[in-house]
């Protein structure tokens, strides 16, 4: 075998090195930075020409992360359009929250996705969005916790359709498949087209921040113990969507919603808890069964009713008492608290956790 570069590349590839030839840097946790040649090979054009283009990429991003539910909250203040997309996908490690917006960074080295919008997986979609946005950030995410991602666009720089309130109409083709018939090519229609295309893969919900909070609380169930957070920092222990579900009162709900990019007032939180803000139906259901009442599962009052609720102030006070009481064990067994005690409240149970350093 000769020593020419071509022969050398063929040899490396034949020995299983093709993967390495496509990767410039291994970032860990399944993320890599692609080489320019590999990025160019994935011929998806990710130019973001309008806000609607960005929504498509954000939805595809959630889908490719394995999300079963995607919630899209949109609002506009003056010329600024805010889009927050939340999902229950695999999540993004905290150390990757900023780097996912770099060019050619992707977690899809071997799972490039082709769909009606082209190829997805070059590591350019979020980069293209960030280049066109006033701001783009991962609000909340973690491995196995889902993701909340928020972008803000200036409509003077990145245009959007003038009519953002009209929903499209749907017809059925000869095979009985629903398709969008007409309507402005706005953000809602973008979500509709994606929901129809991917209805076997995931459910999409779209509305205001308040509507998405109400919908998440109806659609997402908490973990088995259903415990409530003591401090705002404790919210980080919960899945992105679950944070909104476990909040027990209006103040907790306001904080939980804010932690995932859904800004609501405490008054609105009261209205959500009281059932005055109705959850939305999935986009697919609304399009295909527009005259049918929501098919949400009935609320299990016995399950949802909390028989014990302790205010954040009282839980904090109890934690202080427990910290003082811990000295009884600490002095006898030379234990040192590494953090304030954590108090969890669930149905019929109060749990106090002490994190300690043991003697050498």
MARDRENBA-50256 format. One record per residue (C-alpha): residue in one letter; x, y, z. Coordinates in steps of 0.25 Angstrom, whole numbers, plus 5000, padded with zeros to 4 digits. Example, Ala and Ser with C-alpha at 12.3 -4.5 7.8 and 13.67 -1.06 7.14 Angstrom:
% MARDRENBA-50256
A504949825031
S505549965029
% end
This chain:
% MARDRENBA-50256
X500050005000
X500550144996
X500750255006
X499850354998
X498850435007
X497650364999
X498150225002
X498450265017
X497050315018
X496450185012
X497250105021
X496850175034
X495350165029
X495550015026
X496050005041
X494750065047
X495350205047
X494250265038
X493550325051
X494850395055
X495050455041
X493650525043
X493950585057
X494750705060
X494550695075
X493850595085
X493150675095
X492650565103
X491250515107
X490950475092
X491250615087
X492350645076
X492750765068
X492750715053
X493850745044
X493550855033
X493550745022
X492550665030
X491650785032
X491650815018
X491350675014
X490050685022
X489350765011
X488250825019
X488150975017
X487851045031
X487651185027
X486651245036
X485851345028
X484751375037
X484251335051
X483451225045
X484751155040
X485251165054
X484051095060
X484150975050
X485650955055
X485250965069
X484150865068
X485050765060
X486150785071
X485150735081
X484650625073
X486050575070
X486350585085
X485250475087
X484150565092
X482750515093
X482150645097
X482550785092
X482050915097
X482151045089
X481951175097
X481951305088
X481751445091
X482051585085
X482451715092
X482651825082
X483551775071
X484151655080
X483551515078
X483851415089
X483751275086
X483951165097
X483951025094
X483850915105
X483950765104
X484150635111
X485250585103
X486650535107
X487150675111
X488450745110
X489650735120
X489850865127
X491250885122
X490650885108
X489650985110
X490451095103
X491251005093
X489950945086
X489851085079
X491251075073
X491451035059
X491550885055
X491250845070
X490250725069
X489850605077
X489350535064
X490650485058
X490050345055
X488550385054
X488450495044
X486950515041
X486250535028
X484850585027
X484050685019
X484850805023
X486150735019
X487350675026
X487450705041
X488750675048
X489850765043
X489950835056
X489550965049
X488050985053
X488251045067
X489551125062
X488651185050
X487551225060
X488551285070
X489151365058
X487751425055
X487251445069
X487451555079
X487651445089
X487651295089
X487851215102
X487551085109
X486651125120
X486650995127
X487150855124
X487950735129
X488150595125
X486850515125
X486150645130
X485550705117
X485850835111
X485350985112
X485951065101
X485651215098
X485951305087
X485551455085
X485451515071
X485351655066
X484351655056
X484951775049
X486151685046
X485551555045
X484151565039
X482951485043
X481551475037
X480651595040
X479451505044
X479851415056
X478551385061
X477851305050
X477851155050
X477851085037
X476750995032
X477050845029
X476550745018
X476750605016
X477450545004
X476950414997
X477650325007
X476950395019
X478150475023
X477950615029
X478750725022
X478750875023
X477850935013
X477951085015
X478251195024
X479451295027
X480851235028
X480951275042
X481551215055
X480251145057
X480251075043
X481651035045
X481250965058
X480050905051
X480850855039
X481950795048
X480850725057
X480150665045
X481450615040
X481950555053
X480650515061
X481150375062
X482350425069
X482050535078
X480850635082
X481050785080
X480350885088
X480351035085
X479851165092
X480251265102
X481151245114
X479951235123
X479251135114
X480451055114
X480651055129
X479151005130
X479350905119
X480650845125
X479950835139
X478850755132
X479650665123
X480950635131
X480950545144
X481950565155
X482850455159
X482450355169
X482650425182
X482050555176
X482950635186
X482950785187
X484250875186
X484650945198
X485551055192
X485651115178
X486951035176
X486250905179
X485450925166
X486650885158
X486550745164
X485250725156
X484950705141
X484750825133
X483250795131
X483050735145
X483450865152
X482150925147
X481350815152
X481850795166
X481650945170
X480650945181
X480251095182
X480251215173
X481551265178
X482251135176
X481551125162
X482051265158
X483551225162
X483451085155
X482851145142
X483951255142
X485051145144
X484651085131
X484451215123
X482951235125
X482751365131
X481351385138
X480851475149
X480451415163
X479051465160
X479051375147
X479651265155
X478451275164
X477551265152
X478251145147
X478151065160
X476651105161
X476451055147
X476051185141
X477151175130
X476751055122
X477850955117
X477950945101
X477650825093
X478850765085
X478950835071
X478650705064
X477350675072
X476950825070
X477150805055
X476550665053
X475450675063
X475050825064
X473650795069
X473950695079
X474150725094
X475550715099
X475950565101
X476850585113
X476750485124
X475850525135
X476450585147
X476650485159
X476250565170
X476750465180
X478150465174
X478250615171
X477750665184
X478850695194
X478450655208
X479650725214
X480250855209
X481350935217
X481651075213
X483151105208
X483351195221
X482951085230
X483750975223
X484951075224
X484751095238
X484650945241
X485950925233
X486651025243
X486050945255
X486550815249
X487950875246
X488050915261
X487550775265
X488550705257
X489650755266
X489250635275
X489750535265
X490850625260
X491550635273
X491450495276
X491850435263
X492750555258
X491850575246
X491750715239
X490650765231
X491050805216
X489750875214
X488450915220
X487450805223
X486450785212
X485050765215
X484050695206
X482550695208
X481750585201
X480350525204
X480450465218
X481950485219
X483050595223
X484450555220
X485650625225
X487050595218
X488350625224
X489550635215
X490850605223
X492350585223
X492750465231
X494050465239
X495250405232
% end
